[in-house]
C-alpha cells in the first residue's frame, strides 16, 4: 500500500531534527519513532497515532478518527486520523505531539 508522501513530509517538517526521532517503513507506510517506540505514522492517506489505551476513547471523540484495525483485530491505544481532517497544521501538530508524548513515556528500545 502506498502512503501519502505529502503528509509524511509534513510530519517530518513538524518533527524537525528532534533528538531520538527516526523513521521506519511499517504497516505498508512510514512510521516515526521516538527512542525506538512508534509515535505516529502515515498509512495510505491517514495518520496513525499512538495515544495509549487510556486516551483512546477521548481521541476517538475527535473529528476524523477511527480505531486502528489492519488485521481484523483492533490495536489498543492506536487510532487513525483521516487525511482530510489534517488540513490545518495546528490539528496535525496536536496529533503528532500527542503521539510523541506517549512514545516518549515508554522505555527506550
C-alpha positions, 0 to 999 in steps of 0.5 A, spaced: 500 500 500 502 506 498 502 512 503 501 519 502 508 522 501 505 529 502 503 528 509 509 524 511 513 530 509 509 534 513 510 530 519 517 530 518 517 538 517 513 538 524 518 533 527 524 537 525 531 534 527 528 532 534 533 528 538 531 520 538 526 521 532 527 516 526 523 513 521 521 506 519 517 503 513 511 499 517 504 497 516 505 498 508 507 506 510 512 510 514 512 510 521 516 515 526 519 513 532 521 516 538 527 512 542 525 506 538 517 506 540 512 508 534 509 515 535 505 516 529 505 514 522 502 515 515 498 509 512 495 510 505 492 517 506 491 517 514 495 518 520 496 513 525 497 515 532 499 512 538 495 515 544 495 509 549 489 505 551 487 510 556 486 516 551 483 512 546 476 513 547 477 521 548 481 521 541 476 517 538 471 523 540 475 527 535 473 529 528 476 524 523 478 518 527 477 511 527 480 505 531 486 502 528 484 495 525 489 492 519 488 485 521 481 484 523 483 485 530 483 492 533 490 495 536 489 498 543 491 505 544 492 506 536 487 510 532 487 513 525 486 520 523 483 521 516 487 525 511 482 530 510 481 532 517 489 534 517 488 540 513 490 545 518 497 544 521 495 546 528 490 539 528 496 535 525 501 538 530 496 536 536 496 529 533 503 528 532 505 531 539 500 527 542 503 521 539 510 523 541 508 524 548 506 517 549 512 514 545 516 518 549 513 515 556 515 508 554 522 505 555 527 506 550 528 500 545 
